[in-house]
Structure formats: structure tokens, C-alpha cells
Amino acid sequence: MAARLGRLPQHIAHHGERAEGNPRKKEGGEKEQTVNNPVAIVDANGTIHFLYCLNYARCFYMSSTDDGLTFSEPREITAAFEGFKPRCPWNVLATGPGHGIQIKSGRLVVPVWLAYGSKPGDHAPSMAGTLYSDDHGATWKAGDIAVPNEGEFANPNETTLAILSDGSVILNTRSVSKASRRLVTVSADGATGWSQPRFDDSLWEPICMGSLTALPQKPGTLIFANPHMLKLDAEGKPVPGGRGLRENLTIKLSRDDGQTWIASKTLEAGKSAYSDLTVLSDGTILCFYERDSRLTAARFNEAWVESKE
């Protein structure tokens, strides 16, 4: 079985003056502040980099050098998103949610999505890409749009990243595409030259955030998690682009950089939605996820994913 962990939460983001105003809420939004979409990266130098957004309109950066006990004062980095404007005239921005990565060059890479609807606060239409830093978080820049809202790719948004065995970066994206499958694309540097996006037929898309991580101890090994559900019609057939139930959080295992997924195991059969994955130095895998009204952390290993029990 996967063991579950517990720890009291700590408020670390945006202790400052409230910035109220939620244009997407019909009533009461003018008094609402949304501190959203946190993304953390553990730097090889020991620093924890932490990004978060405010009201889907501003982005902030902070860091910790004591394993998260304390953090620096938030520094606004919204200006870095201006680099996306030539391709995507966004009025909504969001990082992750989930974690970012550090590639071999030392570059920090953060998944982001941007929306450019005609009404303030609309989360669609949208595109997905990355934000990156080559100086350990001192400055941030916009990468290329990795998955556009074009053709059969409908409103790519919340994304997750991992490092492949050759050092390149794979981006795995949520969307509302009729294929009802996750979208994936690859870049050599995590910021530019993204490959033509493709649907991964093994990874169902219930229109919910998913999570992805690589096992550093075993190059080429990837772990993926999301609710393995599809919306079905009255005859039990999948509804193209339908919103599936947020249940049956499932862990999948690949040994070939995500080309095939050789094992699948249900972590939470009941209500379960967003998640994030990481790997400890001993190979233990951690999955932090939403479960009914609780946040839960589970620990397991590859053998558990591959077991039939």
C-alpha cells in the first residue's frame, strides 16, 4: 500500500496588503483576493525557488535558503510575462500549478499558461509555455509558446514538466481538446524550439490538472498522475472533450521517456483532483493531492505501481 503523510500547513505567500477584485465572480468578487498557482523548484545549490500568482493577473517570486523555514520578501516579476505578448495578448496569467525543474545547465524552468479572452478574467482561450531563469531566480524571461490554441489543440492551460534521459524537457498539458487526451511536446532547453504537440493516447484527459516527474536515479523513467476518468454519454461512450469526474487518481509508469506507459495503479479511487509529484533521494515517490475536502500526501515506490495488488 501507499503510505500517507501528514503535516500542518504554513502560510508563506503574500502576507502583504490585500489586492481585491475577481472579475470572474458574479457576486462578491470585488472583495475577493486569490493567491493562486504556486510553483516550487529545488535548486542544486540548496535554494528553494517559489513563484505564485495574485488574482490571475500578477506573478511574484520568493526564495528560501533554510529548507523552507523562512522565505524572502515577495518580488513582483509580472513584467517577465510581457515577452509572451507578441504571440499571446494575454489578460490572464498563471504559473503551474505544481513544481518547476532545473535542467543540467542550471536553468530554472516554470510551466505557465496564458488566457486572452475578450472579457476580464476569462480563462479561455488560452495557450501554454514556460518562464525561465538562467541566474538562479534573479531575473525571469518568457520562453516560446509551447502549445498554442490552434487546430485540434483546444485551450491548452495547466501544464507540468519533467527532464528526459537526454536532458531535454517534456511538457505535459491539460486542454479541452476533443481527443480527451493529454498533450505533450519536447524542447532541448525547456524554453524554445518545442516539438509539434501530440496527444498521448495512454493519458486520459478529464479536463483536470495532472502531474509528472522523472526519477533521477533511473533516466528515462517517468511517473504521471491524474484522475483517470472520461465523461461518458448515456450509452457509456466517451464524450469528445467532455469533463470527466474528478475521481480515480491514478499513477502511471514509463521506462522510455513517456513513449509508452507500462504500469498503472489507482492511488485514490474516490474523489481526487489536482496533484503534484516528487522523488526523494532514495527513490521514494511522493504524491500530494486533493482528496474530497482534504489535502493528502502519499508515498510509494515503483514496485507498488507495478504490483497487481
Summary of the structure (lengths in Angstrom):
residues: 309
radius of gyration: 18.6
end to end distance: 8.4
largest distance: 55.3
contacts: 1031
relative contact order: 0.11
helix: 5%
strand: 42%
